[in-house]
Amino acid sequence: MTALVAMVALTGFLAGPQLCLRTHSHGGRVVPPLAEMPVRSDENFDYFRREREVAVTLPKPLGAVLGESGTVGVKVDDLQEGGSAFETKLLRKGDRLLTVMDADVSQASFDAVMELLIAAPDEVDLKVKRNVLIKKPRAADPVVTIGDVEGPVERGVILRTALVKGGVELYHGMNKLTNCGGVGQCSSCWVNVLAGAENLSPPTDAELKKLAKKPETYRMSCQAFVNGDVEVEVPPAK
């Protein structure tokens, strides 16, 4: 306990209790990137989560309660009134420490970070990674086009759901009676994507197993989420 009190007196730190879009390949088949979805929306704006690196310099005591961040690294769990972090609002709950006095601590243990903070001068230079929300004017609802018919749909809707609600006949013959109802088992709701493949979610593992003998532009409509404008056609019955 004496060591902890000394540590707090020196540093003001207490021990308390990440967007990447890429095109990838599955078995030689190129999968389009997932269109980014907002974390929330209102009438005027879509809100997206971003990670930013922020550099701050704070005098001791900082008054920050630190905790382990997953398996490696350290994050800010809380801020105490009277500490410079609380008063200046330069640190925030959830910030992950990247450097202390230019020393990389992104993968460091909790004890190693505390040692650096104790040894730091009265003015402590920190770099942290912070989750922030940015807002953009709300995009129009995606439009699904099939043949001469098009219409707006809710962003994130399953393509099969949008097509069925729009009166599109996805199934032929006995598949009208025997289809699985959109759970990815029957392999009978295929569509040919004519445009906007990048605005559909990547194929699921279940879909990839069934795609091997299908054209590159085919998707199982029950496995695809609509994140932007897309044009499709229902392949003719064989």
Secondary structure, 3 states (H helix, E strand, C coil): CHHHHHHHHHHCEEECCCCCCCCEEECCEEECCCCCCCCEECCCEEEEEEEEEEEEEEECCCCEEEEECCCCCEEEEEECCCCHHHHHCCCCCCCEEEEECCEECCCCCHHHHHHHHHHCCCEEEEEEEEEEEEEEECCCCCEEEECCEEEECCCCCEHHHHHHHCCCCCCCCCHHHHCCCCCCCCCCCEEEEEECHHHECCCCHHHHHHHCCCCCCEEEHHHCEECCCEEEECCCCC
